[in-house]
């Protein structure tokens, strides 16, 4: 339907965080979106960074807002915040960012669909994921 209305597109923007798509849904989503892109068309993604020092503040914020216990154990928080080792991911929970590793998602997208170019990290202008809570990147459609 979208293809009939607009023709083929050069870029799309995905507004939900990438972590809400499980691997199977991510593949299905990308297959559908790539059909409406021109060769070398791109999709802009945002993804949470659940590793590095920012994960401590994010976890504290979630506990306060939800008035609940932390999703991550103390050892998971320690390894995620200091060493960049993502916590174990709950495969059935689409409402949680726990254990989401944006680096694995980028590798999956590159293997399945085409090159990924990191646009920026936020909110700090450090140029690296360490200390930031969000990553923005482009997936470029592989030429057929």
PyMOL commands that set and color helices and strands:
alter all, ss='L'
color gray80, all
select helices_A, chain A and resi 2-6+18-20+23-35+54-66+74-83+102-112
alter helices_A, ss='H'
color red, helices_A
select strands_A, chain A and resi 9-13+37-48+116-122+134-140
alter strands_A, ss='S'
color yellow, strands_A
deselect
rebuild
show_as cartoon
